Amino acid sequence: VDNTFASAAERRRERDEREKREMNMMASRASRALASKNSVQVRGARVLVSSSHAKQVRGVDDRNKNKGLALDVVSMGAKQGQQLNGKWCRMTGKTANNGYSVSHSHIRTKRLQQVNLHVKRVYWPRGKRWVKIRLSTKGLKTVQKIGIEAAAKKAGIDLWKLPFQLDETEARTQWKKQQQDDGNVGLYGRTLPKDKRKMVNLEKLATSDHPLAAESKALLDKLKPSLSGNPKEDSALLNLRKLSLSDHELAAEAKDVLERSKALGPVLSEKNREKKYSEAYGYK
C-alpha cells in the first residue's frame, strides 16, 4: 500500500513539473512576441497577440508564485498541413476543449468537448474546381461571409494543394443542356440512360429495324456525295440533329426525319415495354 501511495505521489509530482515547464515556456514565448510585436506559436496554432491589451497577472501557479501573461487573442490561424484527418478546423484552428461530465451526484469525470467538424466541398471560382476541406461551423460561416479565397488567405491555406474535383468543361455543359432540351433528364436533374429508339446517327438508323429506316437510307444516299471521307468532318453531316440545324440543302429533309423519329419514340418505347413484360411474365 505504501508503494502504491508513493508511486501516485511521484506521478502527481512529475505531472506538476511538466505543467510548470509548459506554462513557463508559453509565458516566455508570449513575452518575446510582445517585445517583437509578432505572432507566437502556442500549442500548434498561430496566435497573434495585441500588446496593448496584454497585461501581467498572477495566478498561473500560486504554489510556485509564478507570474504569467493574460493574452488577448486577436486572430487564430489554421495549423500547417492540408490533410483531412485530425479533429481540428482548418480555417479557425479550433481544437477540442477540456471539460467535465457531471453526474446527478455531482461526480465530475474529465472529457473532451470536440469541435463540430464537417468535411465540405466548397466551390473555388478562380480555380474552377470544388475543393474538399474539413471545417467547423464557425469556419463555414466565415467562408460563406467573405468567400473561400479570402478565408484561405487569412488562414494561410494553399487552395491548390487541397483535394479537389474539377468543374465541368464547356462541352459537358452543352451536352447536359442538349439532354435537357431533348427531355432526357429525369428526377433531380439526372441524365437518363441513352434510348436506342432515339437514334440521330443516319448510318445506324438506315441499317436498323426502325420504321424510318427506308427514309433514312434514301436520305443517306442523297448525302453521300457531300461526304469527304474524314470521320471528324462527316460526323456533323451524319448527325440528324446537327444536319437539321445547318445550312445544308438537305437540312429540311433531315429535320422532317428527326421530328418523325422523336414522335415515334414513345410509341416504340411502349411496344418494347410490352414485349419485355410478355417475355418475362408470359402474357400478351
C-alpha positions in Angstrom: 0.0 0.0 0.0 2.9 2.4 0.9 4.5 1.7 -2.5 1.2 2.5 -4.3 0.8 5.8 -2.5 4.5 6.6 -3.2 4.1 5.9 -6.9 0.9 8.0 -7.1 2.7 10.9 -5.4 5.6 10.6 -7.8 3.2 10.7 -10.8 1.5 13.8 -9.4 4.8 15.5 -8.8 6.0 14.7 -12.4 2.7 16.0 -13.8 3.0 19.2 -11.8 6.6 19.7 -13.0 5.6 19.1 -16.6 2.7 21.6 -16.4 5.0 24.2 -14.8 7.6 23.8 -17.6 4.9 24.1 -20.3 3.5 27.3 -18.7 6.9 28.8 -18.3 7.7 28.1 -22.0 4.4 29.6 -23.1 5.0 32.7 -21.0 8.5 33.2 -22.4 7.3 32.8 -26.0 4.5 35.3 -25.3 6.8 37.8 -23.8 9.1 37.6 -26.8 6.1 38.1 -29.1 5.1 41.2 -27.2 8.6 42.6 -27.4 8.8 42.0 -31.2 5.1 42.6 -31.9 4.9 39.3 -33.9 2.8 36.2 -33.7 3.6 33.3 -31.3 3.2 29.6 -31.9 1.1 28.3 -28.9 0.2 24.6 -28.9 0.5 24.1 -32.6 -1.7 27.1 -33.7 -0.6 30.5 -34.8 -1.8 33.2 -32.3 -1.5 36.9 -32.9 -1.1 38.9 -29.7 -2.1 42.5 -29.1 0.5 44.2 -26.9 -1.9 47.0 -25.9 -4.4 44.5 -24.3 -1.9 42.1 -22.8 -1.0 42.6 -19.1 0.9 40.9 -16.3 -1.3 39.0 -13.9 -0.9 36.5 -11.2 -2.4 33.1 -11.0 -0.6 30.7 -13.3 0.7 28.7 -10.4 0.0 30.1 -6.9 2.0 27.4 -5.2 5.2 28.3 -7.1 4.5 32.0 -7.2 5.0 32.2 -11.0 3.9 35.2 -13.0 2.0 34.6 -16.2 0.6 36.6 -19.1 -3.1 37.1 -19.9 -3.2 37.3 -23.7 -5.9 39.0 -25.7 -6.1 36.8 -28.8 -6.8 38.8 -31.9 -7.0 36.0 -34.5 -6.3 32.3 -34.7 -4.9 30.9 -37.9 -5.1 27.3 -39.1 -2.4 24.8 -38.5 0.0 23.9 -41.2 -0.9 20.9 -43.4 -3.6 20.2 -45.9 -4.7 16.8 -44.7 -8.3 16.0 -43.8 -7.6 13.8 -40.8 -7.3 15.3 -37.4 -10.0 16.8 -35.2 -9.3 20.5 -35.8 -10.7 23.2 -38.0 -8.5 24.2 -41.0 -9.9 27.7 -41.1 -10.0 28.8 -37.4 -7.6 26.3 -35.8 -10.3 25.3 -33.2 -9.5 22.1 -31.3 -11.1 20.1 -28.5 -11.9 21.8 -25.2 -11.3 20.3 -21.8 -14.5 19.7 -19.9 -16.3 17.5 -17.4 -19.2 15.2 -17.4 -21.2 16.0 -14.3 -23.5 13.2 -12.9 -26.6 13.7 -10.8 -24.5 13.2 -7.6 -22.1 15.9 -9.0 -19.3 13.4 -9.7 -17.1 15.1 -12.4 -15.4 13.0 -15.0 -12.9 14.5 -17.4 -13.9 14.5 -21.0 -13.2 16.3 -24.3 -15.7 18.7 -25.9 -14.9 18.1 -29.6 -15.3 20.7 -32.3 -18.4 20.4 -34.6 -16.4 19.5 -37.7 -17.7 18.7 -41.2 -15.9 17.7 -44.4 -17.3 20.1 -47.1 -16.8 20.5 -50.8 -16.6 24.3 -51.5 -16.5 25.8 -55.0 -13.5 27.9 -55.8 -14.4 30.2 -58.8 -10.8 31.2 -59.7 -9.5 27.7 -59.7 -12.7 26.4 -61.4 -12.8 23.4 -59.0 -14.5 22.0 -55.9 -12.0 21.8 -53.0 -12.6 19.5 -50.1 -11.7 20.8 -46.6 -12.6 20.0 -43.0 -14.3 22.9 -41.3 -16.0 23.8 -38.1 -19.4 25.5 -38.2 -17.6 28.8 -37.3 -15.2 28.3 -40.2 -18.1 27.5 -42.6 -19.8 30.8 -41.6 -16.6 32.6 -42.3 -16.3 31.0 -45.8 -20.0 31.9 -46.5 -19.4 35.5 -45.4 -16.1 36.5 -47.0 -15.6 33.7 -49.6 -13.3 30.7 -49.8 -10.3 32.5 -51.2 -10.2 35.3 -48.7 -10.8 32.9 -45.8 -8.0 30.6 -47.0 -5.6 33.5 -47.4 -6.4 34.7 -43.9 -5.8 31.2 -42.5 -2.7 30.5 -44.6 -4.1 27.6 -46.6 -2.9 26.9 -50.2 -6.1 26.0 -52.1 -4.1 24.5 -54.9 -2.9 21.7 -52.6 -6.3 20.7 -51.3 -8.2 17.6 -52.6 -10.3 18.8 -55.5 -12.8 17.9 -58.2 -12.6 19.9 -61.5 -15.5 21.8 -62.8 -17.4 20.7 -65.9 -16.0 21.5 -69.2 -17.8 23.7 -71.8 -18.5 20.6 -73.9 -20.0 18.8 -70.9 -22.2 21.8 -70.1 -23.5 22.0 -73.6 -24.2 18.2 -73.7 -26.2 18.5 -70.5 -28.2 21.4 -71.9 -28.9 19.4 -75.1 -30.1 16.4 -73.0 -32.4 18.7 -71.0 -33.8 20.2 -74.2 -34.4 16.6 -75.6 -36.2 15.6 -72.5 -33.6 13.0 -71.4 -33.3 14.4 -67.9 -35.1 12.6 -65.1 -35.7 13.3 -61.4 -33.2 15.6 -59.6 -31.6 16.6 -62.9 -30.1 13.2 -63.5 -29.5 12.3 -67.2 -31.4 9.2 -68.2 -29.7 6.3 -70.0 -29.5 6.6 -73.7 -32.6 5.5 -75.5 -31.7 3.4 -78.6 -35.1 4.3 -80.2 -33.9 8.0 -80.4 -31.1 7.4 -82.8 -29.7 10.5 -84.5 -26.9 8.8 -86.4 -28.0 8.5 -90.0 -26.0 5.4 -90.8 -27.1 3.4 -87.8 -30.7 4.5 -88.4 -30.6 3.4 -92.0 -29.3 -0.1 -91.1 -31.6 -0.7 -88.1 -35.1 -2.2 -87.9 -36.6 1.3 -87.2 -39.8 2.2 -89.0 -37.9 5.2 -90.6 -35.0 3.1 -91.8 -36.1 3.3 -95.5 -36.4 7.1 -95.4 -33.1 7.4 -93.6 -31.4 5.2 -96.2 -32.8 7.4 -99.0 -31.5 10.5 -97.2 -28.1 8.9 -96.7 -27.8 8.1 -100.4 -28.5 11.7 -101.2 -25.9 12.8 -98.7 -23.1 10.5 -99.8 -21.7 12.9 -102.5 -21.2 15.5 -99.8 -19.1 13.2 -97.6 -15.4 13.8 -97.7 -14.2 10.6 -96.1 -12.9 12.3 -93.0 -14.7 10.9 -90.0 -14.5 14.1 -87.9 -15.9 16.2 -90.8 -18.5 13.7 -91.8 -19.8 13.2 -88.2 -21.6 16.6 -88.3 -23.4 15.6 -91.6 -24.3 12.1 -90.4 -25.9 13.5 -87.2 -29.6 14.3 -87.9 -29.8 17.0 -85.3 -26.7 18.8 -86.5 -27.7 18.4 -90.1 -31.1 19.8 -89.5 -29.6 22.9 -87.9 -27.0 23.5 -90.6 -27.4 25.4 -93.9 -27.1 22.2 -96.0 -29.5 21.7 -98.8 -30.8 18.5 -97.2 -31.4 20.2 -93.8 -35.2 20.4 -94.3 -35.4 16.6 -95.1 -33.2 15.8 -92.1 -35.4 18.0 -89.8 -38.5 16.1 -91.0 -37.0 12.7 -90.4 -35.8 13.8 -86.9 -39.2 15.2 -85.9 -40.9 12.0 -87.0 -38.3 9.9 -85.1 -39.0 11.9 -81.9 -42.7 11.4 -82.4 -42.3 7.6 -82.8 -40.1 7.3 -79.8 -42.8 7.0 -77.1 -44.8 4.6 -79.3 -41.8 2.3 -79.8 -40.9 2.6 -76.1 -44.3 1.4 -75.1 -44.2 -1.5 -77.6 -40.7 -2.5 -76.3 -42.0 -2.4 -72.7 -45.0 -4.7 -73.6 -42.6 -7.1 -75.3 -40.4 -7.3 -72.3 -43.4 -7.9 -69.9 -44.7 -10.6 -72.2 -41.4 -12.4 -72.3 -40.9 -12.0 -68.5 -44.4 -12.9 -67.3 -45.8 -14.9 -70.2 -48.8 -12.8 -71.2 -49.7 -10.6 -74.1 
